[in-house]
Amino acid sequence: MHREGQDGESGDEGGRPLSEAAFGAEAPSKVREPAHRGPERFLGRLRLPGSILFLGQLIRHGRQTGAVLPSGQGLAKAMIDAIGPLPNQTAIVELGPGTGVFTKAILRRYPGHRLVAVEANPEFVSRLRADLPTVPVVQGCASILVDHLAAHHLAPSDVGVVVSGLPLLSLPGDLPQRILAAIAAVLPPGRSYVQFTYAPRAWKRFAMPGFSAGPSRRVWLNLPPATVMRFVRN
Ligand SMILES: C[S@@+](CC[C@H](N)C(=O)[O-])C[C@H]1O[C@@H](n2cnc3c(N)ncnc32)[C@H](O)[C@@H]1O
């Protein structure tokens, strides 16, 4: 049922390598809103339920979306529980917020902390900006996280935690490693990177330099069941 980790490493979209087609617009300014015509133009104005919007993006951008449905509330709670206490004045960085299930849970649990979200898919970015206008949502790739945070006047010492819904197992080429390196680059020692996955055993393929694995937790009440992992920056 799920997508993460089911695809191979190479792909093609419109004649370009998938990595370039789906993620080449790493500079946020180069990401263009899709031009809607005819019925798509009309549909674009409808407010689709989050699950339908998600399914549509799965069909259009399978590997990048990486899941059939948005995460459930049980998984959101487990992700937020894994964050734990945060130093005062530190920011929460969320990667791959999608329709904002974790974003909303973060806002409820950590109202006093600054939150910045980084999302590659312009459709999700539009939805998030409409639903959560107080949250800065960067449209771009997590692999250039340092630049995104600098644009929001955030230095690595300001980052309290990185929370990620990125489907790293289904992203192409060396993009997962570049994203992991970018996360390591913005996290001070002792701070955490919280990530969920549907396939924890497949994570052995990542070396995780600069991190020590913390405890993980299986969340059975999610479709499909997922595992929340926490890595601490050395
Ligand atoms: C599995 S979905 C998770 C969405 C949401 N966090 C949830 O749990 O329902 C993965 C999300 O990561 C986003 N994403 C994928 N690759 C990305 C990248 N390189 N940079 C930023 N966001 C990315 C996708 O567009 C999608 O919103």
Ligand as a Chemical Component Dictionary entry (heavy atoms), coordinates in Angstrom:
data_LIG
# 
_chem_comp.id                   LIG 
_chem_comp.type                 NON-POLYMER 
_chem_comp.pdbx_formal_charge   0 
_chem_comp.three_letter_code    LIG 
# 
loop_
_chem_comp_atom.comp_id 
_chem_comp_atom.atom_id 
_chem_comp_atom.alt_atom_id 
_chem_comp_atom.type_symbol 
_chem_comp_atom.charge 
_chem_comp_atom.model_Cartn_x 
_chem_comp_atom.model_Cartn_y 
_chem_comp_atom.model_Cartn_z 
_chem_comp_atom.pdbx_ordinal 
LIG C1  C1  C 0  5.395  11.065 3.058  1  
LIG S1  S1  S 1  4.930  12.751 2.719  2  
LIG C2  C2  C 0  4.733  13.289 4.406  3  
LIG C3  C3  C 0  3.780  14.467 4.547  4  
LIG C4  C4  C 0  3.400  14.800 5.987  5  
LIG N1  N1  N 0  4.554  15.097 6.798  6  
LIG C5  C5  C 0  2.634  13.654 6.594  7  
LIG O1  O1  O 0  3.233  12.919 7.393  8  
LIG O2  O2  O -1 1.441  13.495 6.271  9  
LIG C6  C6  C 0  6.485  13.446 2.192  10 
LIG C7  C7  C 0  6.508  14.938 1.987  11 
LIG O3  O3  O 0  7.857  15.344 1.711  12 
LIG C8  C8  C 0  7.842  16.279 0.627  13 
LIG N2  N2  N 0  9.167  16.222 -0.014 14 
LIG C9  C9  C 0  9.674  15.202 -0.759 15 
LIG N3  N3  N 0  10.929 15.482 -1.131 16 
LIG C10 C10 C 0  11.242 16.688 -0.624 17 
LIG C11 C11 C 0  12.416 17.497 -0.650 18 
LIG N4  N4  N 0  13.512 17.100 -1.304 19 
LIG N5  N5  N 0  12.400 18.673 0.012  20 
LIG C12 C12 C 0  11.302 19.079 0.685  21 
LIG N6  N6  N 0  10.145 18.368 0.727  22 
LIG C13 C13 C 0  10.114 17.181 0.083  23 
LIG C14 C14 C 0  6.707  15.786 -0.247 24 
LIG O4  O4  O 0  6.258  16.744 -1.166 25 
LIG C15 C15 C 0  5.665  15.430 0.822  26 
LIG O5  O5  O 0  4.934  16.544 1.225  27 
# 
loop_
_chem_comp_bond.comp_id 
_chem_comp_bond.atom_id_1 
_chem_comp_bond.atom_id_2 
_chem_comp_bond.value_order 
_chem_comp_bond.pdbx_ordinal 
LIG C1  S1  SING 1  
LIG S1  C2  SING 2  
LIG S1  C6  SING 3  
LIG C2  C3  SING 4  
LIG C3  C4  SING 5  
LIG C4  N1  SING 6  
LIG C4  C5  SING 7  
LIG C5  O1  DOUB 8  
LIG C5  O2  SING 9  
LIG C6  C7  SING 10 
LIG C7  O3  SING 11 
LIG C7  C15 SING 12 
LIG O3  C8  SING 13 
LIG C8  N2  SING 14 
LIG C8  C14 SING 15 
LIG N2  C9  SING 16 
LIG N2  C13 SING 17 
LIG C9  N3  DOUB 18 
LIG N3  C10 SING 19 
LIG C10 C11 SING 20 
LIG C10 C13 DOUB 21 
LIG C11 N4  SING 22 
LIG C11 N5  DOUB 23 
LIG N5  C12 SING 24 
LIG C12 N6  DOUB 25 
LIG N6  C13 SING 26 
LIG C14 O4  SING 27 
LIG C14 C15 SING 28 
LIG C15 O5  SING 29 
# 
